[in-house]
Amino acid sequence: MDNNLPKSNMKQVAVLGLGRFGTEVTKALYSYGCEVLAVDENEEKTYEVADFATHTVTTNVAEESNLKTIGITDFDTVIIAIGDNIQASIITALICKEMGVNYIVAKAQNSKHAKVLKKIGVDYVVIPEADTAVKTARLLTHPKINDLIEIAAGYGLAEIEVPKEWIGKPLIELDIRNRYAVNVLIVINKKGEVNANPYGATVLEEGSKLIVGGNMDDIGALSSRMS
């Protein structure tokens, strides 16, 4: 499913719904330095995230008047993380869209729910269980890949460990682009230092990682050919 990534970093985020997904997103965003408003109609849930959010509010977010009261349009991003109530999720997304919220992320229960959210105009839809399942399958079938993200239809970015046979060799000699049909975008050495513009003369060191981009099938094929 196509998703539109935000054009700038999120600084002020409202998380609507504090189930497992909403709670974990709230904690992660707060740890990344975002100002986070955490909202749920269950007061106990707002108490549970009080130490991991900038502000908390107890209210029913499926009501337009309540969203106006909390100033929902003032946030860079609104994450609709409502749990099992698909109707409330859709209504909240529709209200946020009609109110002119800048960027909307929504959790979906299944592909049909996701399809409705996209038709409403939600910018980024997440199906946590499905996404986790796909990632697990990729990690099991391509253990040489630390992480793999599909950023467009059929195109992705992957983090890979530098194989033993590449250590001490310059990129130009390895000819990765022509041999494997992927591009080396970033080289990260074992100290965590980032080379965001590696040249052909860049020599790969032991313990380094590469961020590569290319067709998902080509990235998978690269993983299979790595020893």
C-alpha positions in Angstrom: 0.0 0.0 0.0 1.4 3.4 -1.0 2.1 5.8 1.9 3.2 9.4 1.7 6.1 10.1 4.0 6.2 13.5 5.8 8.1 16.3 4.1 9.7 17.5 7.3 10.6 16.2 10.8 7.7 15.8 13.3 8.1 18.1 16.3 4.6 18.3 17.7 2.5 15.1 17.6 -0.9 14.1 18.9 -1.5 10.4 19.6 -5.2 9.6 19.7 -5.8 6.2 21.4 -3.5 4.7 24.0 -3.7 0.9 23.5 -0.5 -1.0 23.1 0.4 0.6 19.8 -0.5 4.1 20.8 1.4 3.8 24.1 4.6 2.5 22.4 4.4 5.2 19.8 4.0 7.9 22.5 7.0 6.6 24.4 9.2 6.4 21.3 8.3 9.9 20.0 8.9 11.4 23.4 12.3 9.7 23.6 13.1 11.2 20.2 12.5 14.7 21.5 9.0 15.3 20.1 6.3 17.2 22.0 3.6 14.6 22.4 0.0 15.0 23.3 -1.4 11.6 24.4 -5.2 11.3 24.3 -7.6 8.6 25.3 -11.1 8.5 26.7 -9.9 6.1 29.4 -8.4 8.3 32.2 -6.3 5.3 33.6 -4.5 5.0 30.2 -3.6 8.6 30.2 -2.1 8.3 33.7 0.0 5.3 32.5 1.8 7.5 29.8 2.0 10.7 31.9 5.7 10.3 32.3 6.3 9.7 28.6 4.2 12.5 27.1 4.4 16.3 27.2 0.6 16.6 27.8 -2.2 14.1 28.4 -5.9 14.6 27.8 -8.9 12.4 28.6 -11.6 12.8 26.0 -13.5 11.1 23.2 -11.6 11.9 20.0 -14.5 10.8 17.7 -16.2 14.1 18.6 -15.3 17.1 16.5 -15.9 19.5 19.4 -13.4 17.7 21.5 -10.7 17.7 18.8 -11.3 21.5 18.4 -10.9 21.9 22.2 -7.5 20.2 22.2 -6.4 22.3 19.2 -5.8 19.3 17.0 -4.9 21.4 13.9 -1.9 22.9 15.7 0.0 19.7 15.6 2.5 18.7 12.8 1.2 15.2 12.9 -1.8 13.3 14.3 -1.5 9.6 14.9 -4.9 7.8 15.1 -4.0 4.7 17.2 -7.5 3.7 18.2 -7.7 0.0 19.0 -10.5 -2.3 18.0 -13.2 0.3 17.3 -12.9 0.6 13.5 -15.9 2.9 13.3 -14.3 5.4 15.8 -11.0 5.2 13.9 -12.7 6.0 10.6 -14.8 8.8 12.0 -11.8 10.4 13.8 -9.7 10.2 10.6 -12.6 11.8 8.6 -13.0 14.7 11.1 -9.2 15.3 11.2 -9.1 15.4 7.4 -12.1 17.8 7.2 -10.5 20.0 9.9 -7.4 20.4 7.8 -4.9 18.4 10.0 -1.5 18.7 8.3 -0.4 15.0 8.3 -2.4 12.0 9.5 -1.1 8.6 10.4 -3.6 5.9 11.3 -3.4 2.3 12.6 -5.6 -0.1 10.7 -6.9 -3.5 11.9 -6.8 -5.1 8.4 -6.4 -4.4 4.7 -10.1 -3.3 4.3 -9.8 -0.9 7.1 -6.6 0.4 5.6 -8.3 0.9 2.2 -11.0 3.0 3.8 -8.5 5.1 5.7 -6.6 5.8 2.4 -9.7 6.8 0.6 -10.5 9.3 3.3 -7.1 10.8 2.7 -4.9 9.4 5.6 -1.3 10.0 4.6 0.3 7.0 6.3 -1.5 3.8 7.2 0.0 1.1 9.5 -1.1 -2.4 10.0 1.1 -3.4 13.0 0.5 -7.1 13.0 1.0 -7.5 9.3 4.0 -5.2 9.2 5.7 -7.1 12.0 4.9 -10.4 10.3 6.4 -9.3 7.0 9.5 -7.9 8.7 10.0 -11.2 10.6 9.7 -13.2 7.4 12.3 -11.0 5.7 14.7 -11.3 8.6 14.4 -15.1 8.6 14.8 -15.5 4.9 17.5 -12.8 4.6 19.5 -13.0 7.8 22.4 -10.9 6.3 20.0 -7.9 6.2 19.7 -6.0 9.6 16.8 -4.0 8.5 14.8 -3.6 5.3 12.3 -0.8 4.5 10.1 -0.5 1.4 10.0 3.2 0.6 8.1 3.0 -2.6 6.4 0.2 -4.6 9.1 -2.4 -5.2 12.0 -0.1 -4.0 13.6 -0.3 -0.6 16.5 0.6 1.7 18.5 -2.0 3.6 21.2 -2.1 6.2 23.7 -4.8 5.7 26.9 -5.9 7.5 30.0 -5.7 5.3 30.8 -9.3 4.3 34.2 -10.7 5.1 35.2 -10.9 1.4 34.5 -7.2 1.0 36.7 -6.1 3.9 39.8 -4.0 2.8 38.5 -3.5 -0.7 37.4 -0.1 -2.2 33.9 0.3 -3.6 35.2 0.7 -7.1 36.8 -2.7 -7.1 33.7 -4.4 -5.6 31.5 -2.8 -8.4 28.4 -3.4 -6.3 26.1 -1.4 -8.5 26.8 -3.4 -11.6 27.2 -6.8 -10.0 24.2 -6.6 -7.7 22.0 -3.8 -9.2 21.9 -1.9 -5.8 23.5 1.4 -4.9 25.6 2.0 -1.8 24.2 5.2 -0.3 25.9 5.3 3.1 28.9 3.7 4.8 28.9 3.5 8.6 32.2 2.4 10.3 32.4 0.3 13.5 32.7 3.6 15.5 29.4 4.7 14.2 30.9 7.4 12.0 28.8 8.1 8.9 30.1 8.6 5.4 27.0 9.9 3.6 28.7 10.3 0.2 31.0 7.3 -0.3 33.3 7.5 -3.3 34.7 4.7 -5.4 38.0 4.9 -3.4 36.2 4.3 -0.1 37.7 1.2 1.5 35.3 -1.0 3.5 36.5 -1.8 7.0 35.7 -4.8 9.3 32.6 -4.1 11.4 31.2 -1.5 9.0 27.7 -1.4 7.8 26.2 -0.3 4.5 22.9 1.4 3.6 22.0 0.2 0.2 19.0 1.1 -2.0 17.5 -0.7 -4.9 14.8 -3.0 -6.1 13.5 -5.2 -3.3 14.2 -8.4 -5.3 17.8 -7.2 -6.1 18.4 -6.5 -2.4 17.1 -10.0 -1.5 19.3 -11.5 -4.2 22.3 -9.6 -2.7 21.5 -11.1 0.7 21.4 -14.6 -0.7 24.8 -14.2 -2.4 26.5 -12.9 0.7 28.6 -15.4 2.7 
